[in-house]
């Protein structure tokens, strides 16, 4: 991206921030945490999991053997994957690491 393109993007982002308010959506955070708790039960002993909440968002990391990520045994995992705003999957040694990020806010136009 050129310097001019970057500056134009930054101006648009500043205009958007001035015209909108970031509104917290606690129901979404609660839904993510509830599904995470189910996920831990469904994958107990099969995967390492962790959750982190920061600044209006939640992140979940799952580290598991290859076949587990592709299975249908965890309804909570499938629901979390569908809800995630960002999903990153990568190989770590002989395991698969899945990072899911959830935005727990929405933008509302200022009146």
N, CA, C and O atoms as a Tinker XYZ file with bonds, in Angstrom:
   444  protein
     1  N      0.854000   -1.171000    0.000000    73     2
     2  CA     0.000000    0.000000    0.000000    64     1     3
     3  C      0.900000    1.235000    0.000000    63     2     4     5
     4  O      1.895000    1.303000    0.723000    81     3
     5  N      0.534000    2.179000   -0.808000    73     3     6
     6  CA     1.308000    3.416000   -0.881000    64     5     7
     7  C      1.070000    4.273000    0.361000    63     6     8     9
     8  O      0.124000    4.050000    1.117000    81     7
     9  N      1.934000    5.241000    0.549000    73     7    10
    10  CA     1.793000    6.159000    1.684000    64     9    11
    11  C      0.473000    6.914000    1.594000    63    10    12    13
    12  O     -0.209000    7.103000    2.602000    81    11
    13  N      0.110000    7.346000    0.382000    73    11    14
    14  CA    -1.156000    8.071000    0.191000    64    13    15
    15  C     -2.352000    7.164000    0.478000    63    14    16    17
    16  O     -3.330000    7.587000    1.095000    81    15
    17  N     -2.261000    5.920000    0.026000    73    15    18
    18  CA    -3.335000    4.959000    0.282000    64    17    19
    19  C     -3.517000    4.700000    1.764000    63    18    20    21
    20  O     -4.643000    4.614000    2.254000    81    19
    21  N     -2.398000    4.575000    2.480000    73    19    22
    22  CA    -2.455000    4.356000    3.921000    64    21    23
    23  C     -3.068000    5.557000    4.625000    63    22    24    25
    24  O     -3.910000    5.397000    5.509000    81    23
    25  N     -2.651000    6.763000    4.238000    73    23    26
    26  CA    -3.199000    7.980000    4.850000    64    25    27
    27  C     -4.695000    8.096000    4.573000    63    26    28    29
    28  O     -5.459000    8.505000    5.448000    81    27
    29  N     -5.114000    7.740000    3.368000    73    27    30
    30  CA    -6.538000    7.768000    3.029000    64    29    31
    31  C     -7.317000    6.778000    3.897000    63    30    32    33
    32  O     -8.395000    7.099000    4.397000    81    31
    33  N     -6.771000    5.586000    4.072000    73    31    34
    34  CA    -7.414000    4.581000    4.921000    64    33    35
    35  C     -7.529000    5.078000    6.351000    63    34    36    37
    36  O     -8.576000    4.913000    6.978000    81    35
    37  N     -6.476000    5.681000    6.876000    73    35    38
    38  CA    -6.497000    6.202000    8.244000    64    37    39
    39  C     -7.537000    7.310000    8.395000    63    38    40    41
    40  O     -8.223000    7.369000    9.416000    81    39
    41  N     -7.665000    8.180000    7.410000    73    39    42
    42  CA    -8.690000    9.235000    7.461000    64    41    43
    43  C    -10.089000    8.625000    7.505000    63    42    44    45
    44  O    -10.942000    9.072000    8.272000    81    43
    45  N    -10.322000    7.610000    6.684000    73    43    46
    46  CA   -11.633000    6.949000    6.662000    64    45    47
    47  C    -11.930000    6.286000    8.003000    63    46    48    49
    48  O    -13.064000    6.323000    8.480000    81    47
    49  N    -10.923000    5.686000    8.604000    73    47    50
    50  CA   -11.118000    5.054000    9.910000    64    49    51
    51  C    -11.431000    6.094000   10.980000    63    50    52    53
    52  O    -12.289000    5.864000   11.832000    81    51
    53  N    -10.754000    7.221000   10.945000    73    51    54
    54  CA   -11.021000    8.298000   11.904000    64    53    55
    55  C    -12.426000    8.854000   11.715000    63    54    56    57
    56  O    -13.118000    9.129000   12.695000    81    55
    57  N    -12.855000    9.023000   10.469000    73    55    58
    58  CA   -14.215000    9.497000   10.188000    64    57    59
    59  C    -15.245000    8.500000   10.716000    63    58    60    61
    60  O    -16.253000    8.894000   11.303000    81    59
    61  N    -14.990000    7.215000   10.507000    73    59    62
    62  CA   -15.903000    6.183000   10.988000    64    61    63
    63  C    -15.994000    6.233000   12.512000    63    62    64    65
    64  O    -17.089000    6.157000   13.068000    81    63
    65  N    -14.855000    6.359000   13.188000    73    63    66
    66  CA   -14.833000    6.403000   14.657000    64    65    67
    67  C    -15.579000    7.620000   15.183000    63    66    68    69
    68  O    -16.228000    7.541000   16.227000    81    67
    69  N    -15.498000    8.740000   14.481000    73    67    70
    70  CA   -16.223000    9.944000   14.916000    64    69    71
    71  C    -17.729000    9.810000   14.693000    63    70    72    73
    72  O    -18.516000   10.419000   15.418000    81    71
    73  N    -18.134000    9.026000   13.707000    73    71    74
    74  CA   -19.549000    8.914000   13.348000    64    73    75
    75  C    -20.254000    7.752000   14.046000    63    74    76    77
    76  O    -21.476000    7.630000   13.950000    81    75
    77  N    -19.505000    6.897000   14.747000    73    75    78
    78  CA   -20.088000    5.698000   15.351000    64    77    79
    79  C    -19.607000    5.522000   16.785000    63    78    80    81
    80  O    -18.538000    5.997000   17.167000    81    79
    81  N    -20.425000    4.826000   17.566000    73    79    82
    82  CA   -20.067000    4.466000   18.938000    64    81    83
    83  C    -19.890000    2.955000   19.015000    63    82    84    85
    84  O    -20.611000    2.198000   18.364000    81    83
    85  N    -18.928000    2.530000   19.813000    73    83    86
    86  CA   -18.707000    1.105000   20.051000    64    85    87
    87  C    -19.551000    0.708000   21.250000    63    86    88    89
    88  O    -19.332000    1.200000   22.357000    81    87
    89  N    -20.515000   -0.178000   21.036000    73    87    90
    90  CA   -21.454000   -0.610000   22.066000    64    89    91
    91  C    -21.128000   -2.050000   22.467000    63    90    92    93
    92  O    -21.061000   -2.941000   21.620000    81    91
    93  N    -20.929000   -2.261000   23.749000    73    91    94
    94  CA   -20.642000   -3.592000   24.274000    64    93    95
    95  C    -21.865000   -4.497000   24.116000    63    94    96    97
    96  O    -23.001000   -4.055000   24.287000    81    95
    97  N    -21.619000   -5.775000   23.785000    73    95    98
    98  CA   -22.688000   -6.767000   23.654000    64    97    99
    99  C    -22.380000   -7.909000   24.625000    63    98   100   101
   100  O    -21.803000   -8.925000   24.236000    81    99
   101  N    -22.773000   -7.732000   25.905000    73    99   102
   102  CA   -22.435000   -8.744000   26.912000    64   101   103
   103  C    -23.074000  -10.107000   26.647000    63   102   104   105
   104  O    -22.537000  -11.129000   27.073000    81   103
   105  N    -24.209000  -10.137000   25.951000    73   103   106
   106  CA   -24.855000  -11.422000   25.647000    64   105   107
   107  C    -23.946000  -12.283000   24.769000    63   106   108   109
   108  O    -23.878000  -13.500000   24.939000    81   107
   109  N    -23.257000  -11.646000   23.838000    73   107   110
   110  CA   -22.348000  -12.394000   22.958000    64   109   111
   111  C    -21.188000  -12.964000   23.772000    63   110   112   113
   112  O    -20.810000  -14.120000   23.581000    81   111
   113  N    -20.626000  -12.172000   24.670000    73   111   114
   114  CA   -19.535000  -12.658000   25.512000    64   113   115
   115  C    -20.000000  -13.840000   26.353000    63   114   116   117
   116  O    -19.298000  -14.844000   26.469000    81   115
   117  N    -21.194000  -13.714000   26.940000    73   115   118
   118  CA   -21.731000  -14.812000   27.759000    64   117   119
   119  C    -21.940000  -16.072000   26.919000    63   118   120   121
   120  O    -21.657000  -17.177000   27.381000    81   119
   121  N    -22.430000  -15.914000   25.696000    73   119   122
   122  CA   -22.650000  -17.067000   24.817000    64   121   123
   123  C    -21.323000  -17.751000   24.477000    63   122   124   125
   124  O    -21.237000  -18.979000   24.480000    81   123
   125  N    -20.300000  -16.962000   24.188000    73   123   126
   126  CA   -18.980000  -17.519000   23.868000    64   125   127
   127  C    -18.424000  -18.277000   25.068000    63   126   128   129
   128  O    -17.936000  -19.397000   24.917000    81   127
   129  N    -18.491000  -17.687000   26.250000    73   127   130
   130  CA   -17.953000  -18.336000   27.454000    64   129   131
   131  C    -18.741000  -19.600000   27.783000    63   130   132   133
   132  O    -18.155000  -20.603000   28.190000    81   131
   133  N    -20.051000  -19.566000   27.613000    73   131   134
   134  CA   -20.880000  -20.744000   27.857000    64   133   135
   135  C    -20.498000  -21.886000   26.902000    63   134   136   137
   136  O    -20.364000  -23.035000   27.323000    81   135
   137  N    -20.327000  -21.561000   25.626000    73   135   138
   138  CA   -19.917000  -22.584000   24.658000    64   137   139
   139  C    -18.504000  -23.081000   24.953000    63   138   140   141
   140  O    -18.209000  -24.261000   24.761000    81   139
   141  N    -17.635000  -22.195000   25.415000    73   139   142
   142  CA   -16.279000  -22.613000   25.777000    64   141   143
   143  C    -16.328000  -23.641000   26.916000    63   142   144   145
   144  O    -15.596000  -24.630000   26.888000    81   143
   145  N    -17.170000  -23.415000   27.893000    73   143   146
   146  CA   -17.293000  -24.375000   29.009000    64   145   147
   147  C    -17.772000  -25.736000   28.503000    63   146   148   149
   148  O    -17.283000  -26.776000   28.943000    81   147
   149  N    -18.741000  -25.721000   27.567000    73   147   150
   150  CA   -19.207000  -26.979000   26.962000    64   149   151
   151  C    -18.082000  -27.651000   26.188000    63   150   152   153
   152  O    -17.913000  -28.869000   26.246000    81   151
   153  N    -17.313000  -26.838000   25.460000    73   151   154
   154  CA   -16.197000  -27.357000   24.672000    64   153   155
   155  C    -15.199000  -28.088000   25.568000    63   154   156   157
   156  O    -14.730000  -29.174000   25.228000    81   155
   157  N    -14.880000  -27.488000   26.712000    73   155   158
   158  CA   -13.932000  -28.120000   27.641000    64   157   159
   159  C    -14.440000  -29.483000   28.093000    63   158   160   161
   160  O    -13.659000  -30.426000   28.212000    81   159
   161  N    -15.730000  -29.594000   28.344000    73   159   162
   162  CA   -16.300000  -30.887000   28.751000    64   161   163
   163  C    -16.269000  -31.885000   27.594000    63   162   164   165
   164  O    -15.902000  -33.045000   27.778000    81   163
   165  N    -16.657000  -31.427000   26.400000    73   163   166
   166  CA   -16.718000  -32.315000   25.235000    64   165   167
   167  C    -15.336000  -32.820000   24.814000    63   166   168   169
   168  O    -15.208000  -33.945000   24.330000    81   167
   169  N    -14.311000  -32.001000   24.995000    73   167   170
   170  CA   -12.962000  -32.374000   24.560000    64   169   171
   171  C    -12.036000  -32.713000   25.725000    63   170   172   173
   172  O    -10.818000  -32.754000   25.557000    81   171
   173  N    -12.603000  -32.956000   26.899000    73   171   174
   174  CA   -11.792000  -33.260000   28.089000    64   173   175
   175  C    -10.836000  -34.413000   27.793000    63   174   176   177
   176  O    -11.250000  -35.473000   27.324000    81   175
   177  N     -9.569000  -34.193000   28.071000    73   175   178
   178  CA    -8.557000  -35.216000   27.853000    64   177   179
   179  C     -8.110000  -35.355000   26.407000    63   178   180   181
   180  O     -7.145000  -36.067000   26.129000    81   179
   181  N     -8.789000  -34.695000   25.486000    73   179   182
   182  CA    -8.471000  -34.798000   24.060000    64   181   183
   183  C     -7.733000  -33.579000   23.526000    63   182   184   185
   184  O     -7.025000  -33.668000   22.523000    81   183
   185  N     -7.898000  -32.434000   24.198000    73   183   186
   186  CA    -7.307000  -31.188000   23.701000    64   185   187
   187  C     -6.978000  -30.270000   24.866000    63   186   188   189
   188  O     -7.605000  -30.331000   25.924000    81   187
   189  N     -5.990000  -29.422000   24.652000    73   187   190
   190  CA    -5.692000  -28.353000   25.602000    64   189   191
   191  C     -6.445000  -27.123000   25.121000    63   190   192   193
   192  O     -6.419000  -26.793000   23.936000    81   191
   193  N     -7.116000  -26.446000   26.046000    73   191   194
   194  CA    -7.889000  -25.267000   25.673000    64   193   195
   195  C     -7.581000  -24.123000   26.630000    63   194   196   197
   196  O     -7.152000  -24.336000   27.764000    81   195
   197  N     -7.806000  -22.918000   26.152000    73   195   198
   198  CA    -7.638000  -21.740000   26.988000    64   197   199
   199  C     -8.506000  -20.617000   26.457000    63   198   200   201
   200  O     -8.780000  -20.542000   25.259000    81   199
   201  N     -8.935000  -19.749000   27.354000    73   199   202
   202  CA    -9.749000  -18.603000   26.958000    64   201   203
   203  C     -9.152000  -17.353000   27.589000    63   202   204   205
   204  O     -8.611000  -17.397000   28.693000    81   203
   205  N     -9.259000  -16.237000   26.870000    73   203   206
   206  CA    -8.776000  -14.958000   27.387000    64   205   207
   207  C     -9.766000  -13.884000   26.966000    63   206   208   209
   208  O    -10.184000  -13.821000   25.809000    81   207
   209  N    -10.135000  -13.038000   27.929000    73   207   210
   210  CA   -11.040000  -11.924000   27.651000    64   209   211
   211  C    -10.270000  -10.627000   27.826000    63   210   212   213
   212  O     -9.662000  -10.393000   28.871000    81   211
   213  N    -10.296000   -9.785000   26.804000    73   211   214
   214  CA    -9.606000   -8.499000   26.869000    64   213   215
   215  C    -10.375000   -7.458000   26.071000    63   214   216   217
   216  O    -10.809000   -7.721000   24.949000    81   215
   217  N    -10.537000   -6.301000   26.640000    73   215   218
   218  CA   -11.074000   -5.144000   25.935000    64   217   219
   219  C    -12.309000   -5.364000   25.088000    63   218   220   221
   220  O    -12.380000   -4.872000   23.962000    81   219
   221  N    -13.267000   -6.082000   25.598000    73   219   222
   222  CA   -14.500000   -6.270000   24.848000    64   221   223
   223  C    -14.444000   -7.399000   23.839000    63   222   224   225
   224  O    -15.325000   -7.515000   22.987000    81   223
   225  N    -13.421000   -8.229000   23.925000    73   223   226
   226  CA   -13.345000   -9.375000   23.024000    64   225   227
   227  C    -12.956000  -10.614000   23.827000    63   226   228   229
   228  O    -12.525000  -10.525000   24.976000    81   227
   229  N    -13.121000  -11.760000   23.193000    73   227   230
   230  CA   -12.719000  -13.023000   23.808000    64   229   231
   231  C    -11.924000  -13.816000   22.781000    63   230   232   233
   232  O    -12.227000  -13.786000   21.588000    81   231
   233  N    -10.909000  -14.524000   23.254000    73   231   234
   234  CA   -10.084000  -15.375000   22.396000    64   233   235
   235  C    -10.038000  -16.767000   22.996000    63   234   236   237
   236  O     -9.922000  -16.931000   24.211000    81   235
   237  N    -10.129000  -17.760000   22.136000    73   235   238
   238  CA   -10.038000  -19.154000   22.563000    64   237   239
   239  C     -8.934000  -19.819000   21.756000    63   238   240   241
   240  O     -8.851000  -19.643000   20.541000    81   239
   241  N     -8.083000  -20.587000   22.441000    73   239   242
   242  CA    -7.043000  -21.365000   21.762000    64   241   243
   243  C     -7.271000  -22.833000   22.073000    63   242   244   245
   244  O     -7.523000  -23.206000   23.218000    81   243
   245  N     -7.179000  -23.661000   21.043000    73   243   246
   246  CA    -7.344000  -25.107000   21.168000    64   245   247
   247  C     -6.121000  -25.759000   20.542000    63   246   248   249
   248  O     -5.731000  -25.411000   19.428000    81   247
   249  N     -5.524000  -26.687000   21.243000    73   247   250
   250  CA    -4.384000  -27.438000   20.732000    64   249   251
   251  C     -4.745000  -28.913000   20.828000    63   250   252   253
   252  O     -4.969000  -29.438000   21.918000    81   251
   253  N     -4.798000  -29.581000   19.670000    73   251   254
   254  CA    -5.273000  -30.964000   19.650000    64   253   255
   255  C     -4.599000  -31.752000   18.536000    63   254   256   257
   256  O     -3.964000  -31.185000   17.647000    81   255
   257  N     -4.751000  -33.071000   18.605000    73   255   258
   258  CA    -4.238000  -33.915000   17.527000    64   257   259
   259  C     -5.055000  -33.660000   16.258000    63   258   260   261
   260  O     -6.178000  -33.159000   16.325000    81   259
   261  N     -4.488000  -34.004000   15.116000    73   259   262
   262  CA    -5.093000  -33.699000   13.815000    64   261   263
   263  C     -6.567000  -34.066000   13.697000    63   262   264   265
   264  O     -7.389000  -33.207000   13.377000    81   263
   265  N     -6.909000  -35.302000   13.944000    73   263   266
   266  CA    -8.261000  -35.782000   13.701000    64   265   267
   267  C     -9.329000  -35.114000   14.531000    63   266   268   269
   268  O    -10.481000  -35.031000   14.103000    81   267
   269  N     -8.978000  -34.639000   15.696000    73   267   270
   270  CA    -9.976000  -34.058000   16.590000    64   269   271
   271  C    -10.574000  -32.781000   16.027000    63   270   272   273
   272  O    -11.774000  -32.545000   16.173000    81   271
   273  N     -9.765000  -31.959000   15.390000    73   271   274
   274  CA   -10.251000  -30.688000   14.862000    64   273   275
   275  C    -11.288000  -30.923000   13.767000    63   274   276   277
   276  O    -12.198000  -30.111000   13.603000    81   275
   277  N    -11.168000  -32.010000   13.021000    73   275   278
   278  CA   -12.067000  -32.266000   11.901000    64   277   279
   279  C    -13.285000  -33.108000   12.291000    63   278   280   281
   280  O    -14.104000  -33.437000   11.433000    81   279
   281  N    -13.410000  -33.452000   13.542000    73   279   282
   282  CA   -14.482000  -34.358000   13.945000    64   281   283
   283  C    -15.800000  -33.628000   14.199000    63   282   284   285
   284  O    -15.840000  -32.405000   14.337000    81   283
   285  N    -16.860000  -34.403000   14.255000    73   283   286
   286  CA   -18.186000  -33.865000   14.566000    64   285   287
   287  C    -18.576000  -34.157000   16.009000    63   286   288   289
   288  O    -19.739000  -33.995000   16.377000    81   287
   289  N    -17.626000  -34.582000   16.828000    73   287   290
   290  CA   -17.928000  -34.969000   18.200000    64   289   291
   291  C    -18.196000  -33.787000   19.116000    63   290   292   293
   292  O    -18.784000  -33.956000   20.184000    81   291
   293  N    -17.777000  -32.598000   18.717000    73   291   294
   294  CA   -17.942000  -31.433000   19.581000    64   293   295
   295  C    -18.881000  -30.420000   18.944000    63   294   296   297
   296  O    -18.477000  -29.638000   18.083000    81   295
   297  N    -20.124000  -30.441000   19.368000    73   295   298
   298  CA   -21.109000  -29.470000   18.891000    64   297   299
   299  C    -20.690000  -28.053000   19.266000    63   298   300   301
   300  O    -20.886000  -27.118000   18.490000    81   299
   301  N    -20.114000  -27.895000   20.451000    73   299   302
   302  CA   -19.685000  -26.566000   20.901000    64   301   303
   303  C    -18.588000  -26.014000   19.995000    63   302   304   305
   304  O    -18.585000  -24.822000   19.685000    81   303
   305  N    -17.656000  -26.870000   19.568000    73   303   306
   306  CA   -16.587000  -26.418000   18.673000    64   305   307
   307  C    -17.166000  -25.911000   17.357000    63   306   308   309
   308  O    -16.769000  -24.851000   16.873000    81   307
   309  N    -18.086000  -26.647000   16.787000    73   307   310
   310  CA   -18.695000  -26.223000   15.520000    64   309   311
   311  C    -19.433000  -24.896000   15.678000    63   310   312   313
   312  O    -19.363000  -24.040000   14.797000    81   311
   313  N    -20.135000  -24.723000   16.786000    73   311   314
   314  CA   -20.851000  -23.461000   17.025000    64   313   315
   315  C    -19.878000  -22.304000   17.227000    63   314   316   317
   316  O    -20.102000  -21.207000   16.713000    81   315
   317  N    -18.803000  -22.542000   17.971000    73   315   318
   318  CA   -17.802000  -21.491000   18.182000    64   317   319
   319  C    -17.134000  -21.103000   16.865000    63   318   320   321
   320  O    -16.895000  -19.921000   16.617000    81   319
   321  N    -16.835000  -22.081000   16.025000    73   319   322
   322  CA   -16.234000  -21.781000   14.728000    64   321   323
   323  C    -17.170000  -20.922000   13.883000    63   322   324   325
   324  O    -16.718000  -20.016000   13.183000    81   323
   325  N    -18.457000  -21.198000   13.946000    73   323   326
   326  CA   -19.430000  -20.416000   13.177000    64   325   327
   327  C    -19.568000  -18.998000   13.720000    63   326   328   329
   328  O    -19.811000  -18.064000   12.955000    81   327
   329  N    -19.417000  -18.830000   15.024000    73   327   330
   330  CA   -19.575000  -17.508000   15.655000    64   329   331
   331  C    -18.336000  -16.628000   15.555000    63   330   332   333
   332  O    -18.442000  -15.405000   15.648000    81   331
   333  N    -17.171000  -17.225000   15.368000    73   331   334
   334  CA   -15.902000  -16.491000   15.439000    64   333   335
   335  C    -15.819000  -15.399000   14.374000    63   334   336   337
   336  O    -16.232000  -15.591000   13.231000    81   335
   337  N    -15.277000  -14.252000   14.776000    73   335   338
   338  CA   -14.997000  -13.182000   13.823000    64   337   339
   339  C    -13.677000  -13.427000   13.107000    63   338   340   341
   340  O    -13.456000  -12.925000   12.004000    81   339
   341  N    -12.807000  -14.197000   13.735000    73   339   342
   342  CA   -11.521000  -14.541000   13.138000    64   341   343
   343  C    -11.179000  -15.959000   13.566000    63   342   344   345
   344  O    -11.312000  -16.320000   14.735000    81   343
   345  N    -10.739000  -16.752000   12.608000    73   343   346
   346  CA   -10.378000  -18.143000   12.869000    64   345   347
   347  C     -9.037000  -18.408000   12.196000    63   346   348   349
   348  O     -8.882000  -18.183000   10.996000    81   347
   349  N     -8.077000  -18.884000   12.967000    73   347   350
   350  CA    -6.740000  -19.174000   12.443000    64   349   351
   351  C     -6.375000  -20.593000   12.854000    63   350   352   353
   352  O     -6.439000  -20.946000   14.032000    81   351
   353  N     -5.991000  -21.401000   11.872000    73   351   354
   354  CA    -5.611000  -22.787000   12.138000    64   353   355
   355  C     -4.203000  -22.995000   11.600000    63   354   356   357
   356  O     -3.900000  -22.632000   10.463000    81   355
   357  N     -3.341000  -23.588000   12.436000    73   355   358
   358  CA    -1.979000  -23.868000   11.977000    64   357   359
   359  C     -1.453000  -25.126000   12.654000    63   358   360   361
   360  O     -1.938000  -25.541000   13.707000    81   359
   361  N     -0.458000  -25.713000   12.024000    73   359   362
   362  CA     0.191000  -26.904000   12.574000    64   361   363
   363  C      1.280000  -26.464000   13.548000    63   362   364   365
   364  O      2.075000  -25.573000   13.250000    81   363
   365  N      1.304000  -27.102000   14.712000    73   363   366
   366  CA     2.341000  -26.878000   15.721000    64   365   367
   367  C      2.891000  -28.259000   16.066000    63   366   368   369
   368  O      2.275000  -29.012000   16.821000    81   367
   369  N      4.042000  -28.578000   15.514000    73   367   370
   370  CA     4.587000  -29.921000   15.704000    64   369   371
   371  C      3.668000  -30.938000   15.053000    63   370   372   373
   372  O      3.344000  -30.816000   13.872000    81   371
   373  N      3.247000  -31.935000   15.811000    73   371   374
   374  CA     2.331000  -32.945000   15.276000    64   373   375
   375  C      0.889000  -32.679000   15.704000    63   374   376   377
   376  O      0.052000  -33.581000   15.676000    81   375
   377  N      0.604000  -31.443000   16.097000    73   375   378
   378  CA    -0.743000  -31.078000   16.524000    64   377   379
   379  C     -1.268000  -29.911000   15.693000    63   378   380   381
   380  O     -0.531000  -29.283000   14.932000    81   379
   381  N     -2.540000  -29.642000   15.857000    73   379   382
   382  CA    -3.195000  -28.515000   15.203000    64   381   383
   383  C     -3.560000  -27.493000   16.276000    63   382   384   385
   384  O     -4.135000  -27.841000   17.308000    81   383
   385  N     -3.223000  -26.245000   16.026000    73   383   386
   386  CA    -3.615000  -25.149000   16.923000    64   385   387
   387  C     -4.696000  -24.332000   16.230000    63   386   388   389
   388  O     -4.543000  -23.923000   15.079000    81   387
   389  N     -5.782000  -24.103000   16.945000    73   387   390
   390  CA    -6.875000  -23.294000   16.425000    64   389   391
   391  C     -7.071000  -22.106000   17.356000    63   390   392   393
   392  O     -7.265000  -22.271000   18.560000    81   391
   393  N     -7.017000  -20.912000   16.788000    73   391   394
   394  CA    -7.274000  -19.687000   17.538000    64   393   395
   395  C     -8.559000  -19.075000   17.013000    63   394   396   397
   396  O     -8.711000  -18.867000   15.809000    81   395
   397  N     -9.477000  -18.787000   17.916000    73   395   398
   398  CA   -10.744000  -18.150000   17.560000    64   397   399
   399  C    -10.835000  -16.822000   18.300000    63   398   400   401
   400  O    -10.522000  -16.744000   19.488000    81   399
   401  N    -11.263000  -15.784000   17.600000    73   399   402
   402  CA   -11.412000  -14.460000   18.207000    64   401   403
   403  C    -12.848000  -14.007000   18.009000    63   402   404   405
   404  O    -13.421000  -14.158000   16.929000    81   403
   405  N    -13.418000  -13.452000   19.067000    73   403   406
   406  CA   -14.817000  -13.025000   19.067000    64   405   407
   407  C    -14.914000  -11.561000   19.455000    63   406   408   409
   408  O    -14.450000  -11.165000   20.524000    81   407
   409  N    -15.506000  -10.771000   18.605000    73   407   410
   410  CA   -15.755000   -9.352000   18.893000    64   409   411
   411  C    -17.039000   -9.289000   19.703000    63   410   412   413
   412  O    -18.081000   -9.765000   19.253000    81   411
   413  N    -16.973000   -8.712000   20.882000    73   411   414
   414  CA   -18.138000   -8.643000   21.777000    64   413   415
   415  C    -18.666000   -7.216000   21.847000    63   414   416   417
   416  O    -19.057000   -6.735000   22.911000    81   415
   417  N    -18.671000   -6.558000   20.715000    73   415   418
   418  CA   -19.236000   -5.220000   20.601000    64   417   419
   419  C    -19.787000   -5.054000   19.192000    63   418   420   421
   420  O    -19.512000   -5.855000   18.298000    81   419
   421  N    -20.561000   -4.010000   19.019000    73   419   422
   422  CA   -21.056000   -3.650000   17.688000    64   421   423
   423  C    -20.937000   -2.141000   17.532000    63   422   424   425
   424  O    -20.823000   -1.402000   18.510000    81   423
   425  N    -20.964000   -1.710000   16.297000    73   423   426
   426  CA   -20.891000   -0.277000   16.015000    64   425   427
   427  C    -22.298000    0.259000   15.824000    63   426   428   429
   428  O    -23.121000   -0.362000   15.151000    81   427
   429  N    -22.571000    1.409000   16.416000    73   427   430
   430  CA   -23.879000    2.049000   16.279000    64   429   431
   431  C    -23.651000    3.479000   15.806000    63   430   432   433
   432  O    -22.847000    4.218000   16.375000    81   431
   433  N    -24.367000    3.849000   14.767000    73   431   434
   434  CA   -24.254000    5.188000   14.192000    64   433   435
   435  C    -24.715000    6.215000   15.207000    63   434   436   437
   436  O    -25.780000    6.074000   15.808000    81   435
   437  N    -23.904000    7.255000   15.396000    73   435   438
   438  CA   -24.297000    8.351000   16.290000    64   437   439
   439  C    -25.429000    9.134000   15.648000    63   438   440   441
   440  O    -25.473000    9.316000   14.432000    81   439
   441  N    -26.341000    9.591000   16.490000    73   439   442
   442  CA   -27.468000   10.377000   15.957000    64   441   443
   443  C    -27.307000   11.839000   16.277000    63   442   444
   444  O    -28.157000   12.649000   15.908000    81   443
